[in-house]
């Protein structure tokens, strides 16, 4: 799930990509230019560009249709596991066969020596950089997750298909000389057997790096500088340790989506939420996204989507007032039961009547395109209108 700057939602699904603009739902499939299905990952860049990574490759949306970006050869397929925007606008994609760098029609492919040799002839425009064997698992450079932290340090989670072990790698990225990148092994098997496929990484406001995995028998952990802390939430709530998504909401709460349940960490304490208390699929992997309006979108893999109102906004009742409109200055206007017009500017209340030039029975308020406030009603039984000049009313 992703949200654009316009507040529109996009979802990667088995059949392609679904777009929700607040009213209508639109499905895009390979017939609309998508590079294969299902769609595993989506990303919106700072310039508004939308990318989708599928089991076949990477695509970009131009506002009307999708265009394949990688690979150029339609006979080749690469499963896109993660998409990351770099500070200089470059694209990094984690694949089941390695890491690709894309910028200004340049493509660099970090992968194993064996795969470099195998693909070189079929991908002549691509620069291959073979990886050191210490970064591979079973001769594979499977990138399950890419994350860039606040210090522009890259975190790469390495695994392999249905793997039972993994590695965590850091990489430095220099915008003035982005290729080749410098890699450093952070954790590796057997010390870090919890790094399997299905890994997600995020950074919270306290600069901790959190790492979760979808393996049922392992927990989550976070890194603080050189310190590492390991947690098993099953020790708190029982059950498994399958975690599929992690976010931090604006209020500082850390939310972790599990298998049919939500966990929340706030005020140094963990909490658990299940259906029907919260709208989560009871037996599905849960994905999370905080939207710009403060709501939380909750989705089960191959399941329903819910929008949870997590905002602090509450309803306020003003006795005897009927809301009418908001003017260009942000002032709220009301019709009062005593045949008066009331205004609230966020600090003070104002009441207007016939003594201010208003008709004696106002019935409606509206604002024109030019921003002028008008009232409609009657004056001594005759239809009347009046406009507000900022200080007083004029019939």
C-alpha positions as CSV (number, residue, x, y, z in Angstrom):
1,X,0.0,0.0,0.0
2,X,1.1,3.5,-0.8
3,X,-0.4,7.0,-0.5
4,X,0.3,9.9,-2.9
5,X,0.7,13.5,-2.0
6,X,-2.9,14.0,-3.2
7,X,-4.2,11.5,-0.6
8,X,-4.9,8.8,-3.2
9,X,-4.2,5.2,-2.4
10,X,-2.6,2.5,-4.5
11,X,-2.6,-1.3,-3.7
12,X,-0.5,-4.1,-5.2
13,X,-2.6,-7.2,-5.8
14,X,-2.5,-10.5,-7.5
15,X,-4.1,-9.2,-10.7
16,X,-2.1,-6.0,-10.9
17,X,-2.5,-2.6,-9.2
18,X,-5.7,-1.0,-7.7
19,X,-6.0,2.8,-7.5
20,X,-8.5,4.5,-5.1
21,X,-9.0,8.2,-5.5
22,X,-11.5,8.6,-2.6
23,X,-14.5,7.7,-4.8
24,X,-13.6,5.2,-7.5
25,X,-11.6,2.0,-7.6
26,X,-9.6,1.3,-10.8
27,X,-7.7,-1.9,-11.6
28,X,-4.6,-1.8,-13.8
29,X,-3.3,-5.1,-15.3
30,X,-0.5,-6.1,-17.6
31,X,-2.8,-5.0,-20.5
32,X,-2.3,-1.4,-19.1
33,X,1.5,-1.8,-19.4
34,X,2.4,-3.4,-16.0
35,X,5.4,-5.7,-16.1
36,X,3.7,-8.9,-14.9
37,X,1.8,-9.9,-11.8
38,X,1.4,-10.3,-8.9
39,X,2.6,-7.0,-7.6
40,X,4.8,-7.4,-4.6
41,X,5.8,-3.8,-3.7
42,X,4.9,-0.2,-4.6
43,X,6.7,3.0,-4.0
44,X,5.9,6.7,-4.5
45,X,8.9,9.0,-5.0
46,X,9.3,12.6,-4.0
47,X,8.5,13.8,-7.5
48,X,5.2,12.0,-7.4
49,X,6.4,9.1,-9.6
50,X,4.7,5.8,-8.8
51,X,6.6,2.5,-9.2
52,X,5.4,-1.1,-8.9
53,X,7.5,-4.2,-8.5
54,X,6.1,-7.6,-9.6
55,X,7.2,-11.1,-10.0
56,X,8.4,-10.2,-13.5
57,X,10.0,-6.8,-13.1
58,X,9.7,-3.0,-12.4
59,X,7.1,-0.6,-13.9
60,X,6.4,3.1,-13.7
61,X,3.1,5.0,-13.9
62,X,3.0,8.2,-16.0
63,X,-0.4,9.4,-14.9
64,X,-2.4,7.4,-17.5
65,X,-0.8,4.1,-18.0
66,X,2.1,1.9,-16.8
67,X,5.5,1.5,-18.6
68,X,8.0,-1.4,-18.0
69,X,11.3,-0.1,-16.7
70,X,13.3,-3.3,-16.0
71,X,14.2,-5.6,-17.5
72,X,14.2,-4.5,-21.2
73,X,14.2,-8.1,-22.4
74,X,10.6,-9.4,-21.9
75,X,11.9,-13.0,-22.0
76,X,13.7,-12.3,-18.7
77,X,11.9,-12.1,-15.3
78,X,13.1,-10.8,-12.0
79,X,11.0,-10.8,-8.8
80,X,11.1,-7.3,-7.3
81,X,11.2,-7.5,-3.5
82,X,11.9,-3.9,-2.5
83,X,12.2,-0.4,-4.1
84,X,14.2,2.5,-2.6
85,X,14.6,6.1,-3.7
86,X,18.0,7.5,-3.1
87,X,18.8,11.2,-2.2
88,X,19.9,11.9,-5.8
89,X,16.8,10.5,-7.3
90,X,18.3,7.1,-8.3
91,X,16.3,3.9,-7.9
92,X,17.6,0.9,-6.0
93,X,15.6,-2.3,-6.4
94,X,16.1,-5.5,-4.4
95,X,15.5,-8.6,-6.6
96,X,15.5,-12.3,-6.1
97,X,18.7,-12.3,-8.1
98,X,20.5,-9.2,-6.8
99,X,20.5,-5.4,-6.5
100,X,20.0,-3.0,-9.4
101,X,20.8,0.7,-9.6
102,X,18.9,2.8,-12.1
103,X,19.5,6.4,-13.1
104,X,19.7,8.4,-16.4
105,X,19.3,5.2,-18.5
106,X,22.2,3.6,-16.6
107,X,21.6,0.2,-15.1
108,X,24.1,-1.5,-12.7
109,X,23.4,-5.0,-11.5
110,X,25.0,-6.3,-8.3
111,X,24.8,-10.1,-8.3
112,X,26.8,-13.3,-8.1
113,X,29.7,-14.0,-10.4
114,X,27.8,-17.0,-11.9
115,X,24.7,-15.0,-12.7
116,X,26.8,-12.2,-14.1
117,X,28.4,-14.6,-16.6
118,X,25.0,-16.1,-17.4
119,X,23.2,-12.8,-18.1
120,X,25.9,-10.7,-19.7
121,X,25.1,-11.6,-23.3
122,X,21.3,-11.2,-22.9
123,X,21.7,-7.8,-21.1
124,X,24.5,-6.0,-23.0
125,X,23.5,-2.5,-21.8
126,X,23.7,-3.5,-18.1
127,X,26.9,-3.2,-16.1
128,X,27.4,-6.2,-13.9
129,X,29.3,-6.1,-10.5
130,X,29.9,-9.5,-9.0
131,X,29.5,-9.6,-5.3
132,X,32.0,-11.0,-2.8
133,X,31.1,-14.6,-1.7
134,X,30.8,-13.4,1.9
135,X,27.7,-11.5,1.0
136,X,26.0,-14.4,-0.8
137,X,23.9,-17.3,0.6
138,X,24.0,-20.5,-1.3
139,X,25.7,-18.5,-4.2
140,X,22.6,-16.3,-4.3
141,X,22.3,-12.5,-3.7
142,X,18.6,-12.4,-2.9
143,X,17.7,-8.9,-1.6
144,X,14.5,-9.1,0.4
145,X,14.5,-5.5,1.8
146,X,16.3,-2.2,1.2
147,X,16.1,0.6,3.7
148,X,17.9,3.9,3.8
149,X,18.2,5.5,7.3
150,X,18.4,9.1,8.4
151,X,22.2,9.1,7.9
152,X,21.8,7.8,4.3
153,X,23.2,4.4,5.4
154,X,21.7,1.5,3.4
155,X,20.4,-1.6,5.2
156,X,20.1,-4.7,3.0
157,X,18.4,-7.9,4.1
158,X,19.8,-11.0,2.3
159,X,18.0,-14.4,2.1
160,X,17.1,-17.1,-0.3
161,X,13.9,-18.7,-1.5
162,X,12.3,-20.6,1.4
163,X,15.5,-20.0,3.2
164,X,16.4,-20.9,6.8
165,X,19.1,-18.3,7.3
166,X,20.0,-14.8,6.2
167,X,22.4,-11.9,6.4
168,X,22.1,-8.2,7.2
169,X,24.4,-5.9,5.2
170,X,25.1,-2.2,5.4
171,X,26.1,-0.2,2.3
172,X,27.4,3.3,1.8
173,X,26.0,5.4,-1.0
174,X,27.9,8.5,-2.4
175,X,25.7,10.6,-4.7
176,X,28.8,12.1,-6.4
177,X,30.2,8.6,-7.1
178,X,27.3,6.1,-6.6
179,X,28.9,3.2,-8.4
180,X,30.3,1.0,-7.1
181,X,28.8,1.0,-3.6
182,X,30.8,-0.2,-0.6
183,X,29.3,-3.0,1.4
184,X,29.9,-4.2,5.0
185,X,28.5,-7.3,6.6
186,X,26.5,-6.4,9.7
187,X,25.1,-9.8,10.8
188,X,25.4,-13.3,9.3
189,X,24.5,-16.9,10.0
190,X,24.8,-18.7,12.3
191,X,24.7,-15.7,14.7
192,X,21.7,-14.1,12.9
193,X,19.5,-17.0,11.8
194,X,16.5,-14.8,12.4
195,X,17.1,-12.9,9.1
196,X,15.0,-14.9,6.7
197,X,12.8,-13.9,3.8
198,X,9.9,-11.6,4.4
199,X,12.0,-9.1,6.3
200,X,10.9,-5.4,6.8
201,X,13.1,-2.6,8.2
202,X,12.2,0.8,9.5
203,X,13.6,3.6,11.6
204,X,11.7,5.2,14.5
205,X,11.9,8.8,15.8
206,X,14.5,7.8,18.4
207,X,16.7,6.6,15.5
208,X,16.4,2.9,16.4
209,X,16.5,0.6,13.4
210,X,13.8,-2.1,13.7
211,X,14.0,-5.4,11.9
212,X,11.0,-7.8,11.7
213,X,10.7,-11.2,9.9
214,X,7.8,-13.4,8.8
215,X,9.4,-16.5,10.4
216,X,7.1,-18.0,13.1
217,X,9.8,-19.1,15.5
218,X,11.8,-15.9,15.6
219,X,11.2,-12.4,17.0
220,X,12.1,-8.9,16.2
221,X,15.0,-6.7,17.1
222,X,16.2,-3.1,17.0
223,X,19.6,-1.5,16.8
224,X,20.8,1.5,18.7
225,X,24.2,2.5,17.5
226,X,26.3,-0.6,18.3
227,X,23.7,-2.1,20.7
228,X,21.3,-4.8,19.6
229,X,18.1,-5.8,21.4
230,X,16.1,-9.0,20.6
231,X,12.4,-9.4,21.4
232,X,10.0,-12.3,21.2
233,X,6.5,-11.0,21.4
234,X,5.2,-14.5,21.9
235,X,6.8,-14.2,25.4
236,X,4.2,-11.5,26.1
237,X,1.1,-12.7,24.3
238,X,1.8,-16.3,23.3
239,X,1.2,-17.5,19.7
240,X,3.7,-17.1,16.9
241,X,6.3,-14.4,16.0
242,X,5.2,-13.8,12.4
243,X,5.5,-10.1,11.6
244,X,4.7,-8.6,8.2
245,X,4.8,-4.8,8.6
246,X,6.0,-2.2,11.0
247,X,5.2,1.6,11.1
248,X,5.5,4.4,13.6
249,X,2.5,6.7,13.8
250,X,2.7,10.5,14.4
251,X,1.9,10.0,18.1
252,X,5.1,7.9,18.5
253,X,3.3,4.5,18.7
254,X,5.1,1.6,17.0
255,X,2.6,-0.7,15.2
256,X,3.5,-4.2,14.1
257,X,1.2,-6.3,11.9
258,X,1.3,-10.0,12.6
259,X,-0.8,-13.0,11.7
260,X,-4.4,-12.0,12.5
261,X,-3.3,-9.5,15.1
262,X,-1.8,-6.1,15.8
263,X,0.8,-5.2,18.3
264,X,1.5,-1.7,19.5
265,X,4.4,-0.3,21.5
266,X,3.8,2.9,23.4
267,X,5.0,4.3,26.7
268,X,7.5,1.4,27.0
269,X,4.7,-1.2,27.0
270,X,3.4,-3.6,24.4
271,X,-0.3,-4.1,23.6
272,X,-2.1,-6.6,21.5
273,X,-5.3,-6.1,19.4
274,X,-7.3,-8.8,17.6
275,X,-10.6,-9.0,15.7
276,X,-13.4,-8.1,16.5
277,X,-11.9,-5.4,18.7
278,X,-10.2,-3.9,15.7
279,X,-10.9,-4.5,12.0
280,X,-8.2,-7.0,11.2
281,X,-8.5,-10.2,9.2
282,X,-8.5,-12.9,11.9
283,X,-6.1,-15.3,10.1
284,X,-4.1,-13.4,7.7
285,X,-0.8,-11.5,7.4
286,X,-1.5,-7.8,8.2
287,X,0.0,-4.8,6.3
288,X,-0.1,-1.3,7.7
289,X,0.1,2.3,6.4
290,X,-0.4,5.6,8.1
291,X,-2.1,8.1,5.8
292,X,-1.6,11.8,5.7
293,X,-4.9,12.4,7.5
294,X,-3.8,10.4,10.5
295,X,-5.8,7.3,9.7
296,X,-4.3,3.8,9.5
297,X,-5.0,1.6,6.5
298,X,-5.0,-2.1,7.4
299,X,-4.9,-4.8,4.8
300,X,-4.7,-8.6,4.9
301,X,-2.7,-10.3,2.2
302,X,-5.2,-11.4,-0.4
303,X,-7.9,-10.1,1.9
304,X,-10.0,-7.0,2.8
305,X,-8.8,-3.4,3.3
306,X,-9.9,-1.3,6.3
307,X,-9.4,2.3,7.1
308,X,-9.0,2.9,10.9
309,X,-9.8,6.4,12.2
310,X,-6.8,6.9,14.5
311,X,-7.0,10.7,14.5
312,X,-7.5,12.8,17.6
313,X,-10.2,14.8,16.0
314,X,-13.6,14.7,17.9
315,X,-17.1,16.1,17.2
316,X,-18.1,19.4,18.9
317,X,-21.7,20.3,19.4
318,X,-22.8,24.0,19.4
319,X,-26.3,24.2,20.8
320,X,-28.7,26.3,18.8
321,X,-26.3,26.7,15.8
322,X,-26.4,25.2,12.3
323,X,-23.1,25.2,10.5
324,X,-23.2,26.9,7.1
325,X,-19.8,27.5,5.6
326,X,-16.1,28.5,6.0
327,X,-14.9,31.7,4.3
328,X,-11.5,32.3,2.7
329,X,-10.1,33.6,6.0
330,X,-10.9,30.3,7.7
331,X,-13.8,31.8,9.7
332,X,-16.7,29.4,10.4
333,X,-20.3,30.8,9.8
334,X,-23.5,29.5,11.5
335,X,-27.2,30.3,11.5
336,X,-28.6,30.7,15.0
337,X,-32.0,29.7,16.2
338,X,-32.7,33.3,17.3
339,X,-32.7,34.4,13.6
340,X,-29.1,35.6,13.8
341,X,-25.8,34.9,12.0
342,X,-22.9,33.8,14.1
343,X,-19.2,33.7,13.2
344,X,-16.2,32.0,14.9
345,X,-12.7,33.0,13.9
346,X,-10.9,30.4,16.0
347,X,-10.5,32.8,18.9
348,X,-13.7,34.8,19.3
349,X,-17.4,34.5,18.6
350,X,-19.4,37.3,16.8
351,X,-23.2,37.6,16.5
352,X,-25.0,39.6,13.8
353,X,-28.6,40.7,13.5
354,X,-30.8,43.4,11.9
355,X,-29.0,46.0,13.9
356,X,-25.9,45.1,11.8
357,X,-27.7,45.5,8.5
358,X,-28.8,41.8,8.2
359,X,-32.4,40.9,7.3
360,X,-34.6,40.0,10.2
361,X,-35.0,36.3,9.1
362,X,-31.8,34.8,7.6
363,X,-32.3,31.3,6.2
364,X,-29.2,30.5,4.2
365,X,-25.5,31.5,4.0
366,X,-23.2,30.9,1.1
367,X,-19.9,32.1,-0.4
368,X,-19.4,33.0,-4.0
369,X,-16.4,32.1,-6.1
370,X,-15.0,35.6,-5.5
371,X,-15.1,34.8,-1.8
372,X,-17.9,37.1,-0.8
373,X,-20.3,35.9,1.9
374,X,-24.1,36.3,1.2
375,X,-27.2,35.7,3.3
376,X,-30.6,34.8,2.0
377,X,-33.9,35.1,3.8
378,X,-36.7,37.6,4.3
379,X,-37.1,41.2,5.6
380,X,-40.6,41.9,7.1
381,X,-42.1,39.1,5.0
382,X,-40.4,40.0,1.7
383,X,-37.6,38.0,0.2
384,X,-34.2,39.6,0.8
385,X,-30.4,39.1,0.4
386,X,-27.5,40.7,2.1
387,X,-23.7,40.6,1.7
388,X,-21.0,40.9,4.3
389,X,-18.1,43.4,3.6
390,X,-15.9,42.2,6.5
391,X,-17.4,44.5,9.1
392,X,-21.1,44.8,8.5
393,X,-24.0,43.6,6.4
394,X,-25.7,45.3,3.5
395,X,-29.2,44.5,2.3
